[in-house]
Amino acid sequence: MLLKSEALLAELKQLLIFRDLTVPELKIISEICEIVMYKDNDLIVDQDTESPYFYAILEGEVSIWVKGQEGENICVSKIHKGDIFGEAAIFIDMKRTASVMANGNVKIVSIFRDKFFNYVNKYPRAGMRIYLFIIMSLLHKLKKTNAELTLEKESTVTSKDLERLKAFIPNPWTEE
């Protein structure tokens, strides 16, 4: 039978963000992280609030929600087991740009910024690997957002498009 700490180490090792850490580095990570369980529709992160935590999904799936111009909540993405979110909180105090809600039962690992900074100071090699993963994750999200914005812009009808369409529509007010 696996001890609780051994089971946690095995779960953490499955996360891409921690995959390249040594066993001693991973053991320290397991000591600074908190494991939290959420049920369907539980709010994990609330948009426009500040929080010094970042998260990784050990089990389940979450939805990312953003408030629209009219104040309505719009689901913009879903992320799954192994993914991270809230990683910008590692770098700066700022309001969350989205809300995160559990889809079904979810098991999350959260890490407090100050504990993470202390970890990086003690284990700089591991810290650099984690930072690199976080940066790559943010770049991937930016690339995905850019692609979605490009598609939206390309699918928007412009006044130039309307002018071109007029050539195909007969004007009932002119005689032909």
N, C-alpha and C positions, 0 to 999 in steps of 0.2 A: 504494500500500500504506500502511495506517495504521501509524504508529509505536505502540509498546507503550503509551506514556503517553496517546496520543490515543484508543486503543481503551479504556483504563481510564476516561478521562474520559467517553467515550460510554456506557459501562456504568453509571458512577456517576450520570450525568444521567438515566438511566432509572429510578432509584430515587426514589420519591415524596419521601423524606426530603431529598433533595438537588436536587429538580427546580427549585426557584426560586432556586438559587444562581447567581451570575454565573460566567463562565469563570475569572477569577482566584481567586474563592473556592473553586471546585471543584478547581482545580489544587492548592491548598494542602491540601484534604481528601485528594486522591489521594496526597499526600506523607506524610500522617500515618496512613493506613489500611494495614492488612495484608490481602492477599488469600490465602485459605487454601482448598485443595481437600480435600474429604472424600469417602470412598467409602461405599457402602451399609453401614448399621449402625455407622458410626464415631460415637463419642461426642464431641459438640462442647462441651456444657456438662454438668457433673455436679451434680445436686441436692445441696444442703447444703454446697457449697464456695463460697468467695469468689473473685471475679474482678472486676477493674476494667475489663472490656471490655463493649461492646455490639456488636451484630451486625446486618448486613443481608444478605439472600439475593440474590445476583446471578444464580444459576442453580440450579434444582432445588427440592427440598421437604424439610422436616424435620418430625419428630414431636416433640411435647412430652409428656414422661412425668413422672408424679408418683407417689411412693411411697404406697401405700395403708396402712391401719391395720395390716395383717398383714405389711407390708414388701414386698408385691408391687408391681410396676411397672404403672401404668395409663396408657394413652395417652389424653390428654385433648383433644388438638388436633393439627392439622397446619397448618403455615404454608408459604407458597409464595414464589416469586420476587417480589422487591420488598418483602416484609415485613421488619420488624425484630423482634429479640428481645433480651432481656437489658438492656433500656434502663434499668431501675431502677438498674443499676450506675453509671450516669452521676451519680446523685444521692447515693448512700450506699453505704458498705461494709456489705454484708449477705450472708448465705448465699443462694445461688440457690434459688428456690422450686420449680424443676423441672429435669429433665434434658432435653437436646435431642440428638436422634440423626438422622443423615442417612438419608434415604430415597433410595437410589440415589446417583448422583454429585451433589455439591452444591458450589457455589462461593460462598464467604462473604467479606464484607468485615468486618473487625473494627477497632474504634477504641478505643485505650487512653484512659481517663478523663483523665489528666493532659495528654496531647497535645490532647485535645478542649478542655479548659479553656483551654489556651494559645491554641488556635485562636479560641475565643469571645472571649477578651480582645483579640485582634488584629482580629477581624472580628465585632463585636457584632451587626450587622444579620443576617448569615448565622447566627450563633449563636442569635439569638432565633427565627429561622424554624425551625431544627432543633429547638430546645427546644419550640416550639409543636407541631411534628409529633409529638415524643416524648410530650408531654402528651396530645395528642389520641389517640395510639395506646393509651396506658395507659387513658384514659377509655373508649375503644371496647372494650378487653379487659374492663374492669370491667363495662360494660353487658352484654356477652355473658355473662359469668359470672353476673351477677344474673339474667338471663333463664333461664339453665340451672338455677340454684338455685330460682327460682320454680317452674319446671316440675317439678322434683324434689319440692318441697314440696307442690305441688298434686296430684301423683300418689301421694302417700303416704296410705295408709289410716290413719285416726285411730280412736280409741276411739268417738268420736261416730258415725263412719260404720258401725262394727260394731253399735252400738246400733240404728241405723236398719235395718240388714239383718236383725236379729232378728225384726222384724215380718213378714218374708216367709218365714221358716223355721219350720215347725211344730215345737213342742217335743214330743218323743216321750214325755215323762214326765208330761204333763198329759192329762187326759181331755177329749175334746170330743164 
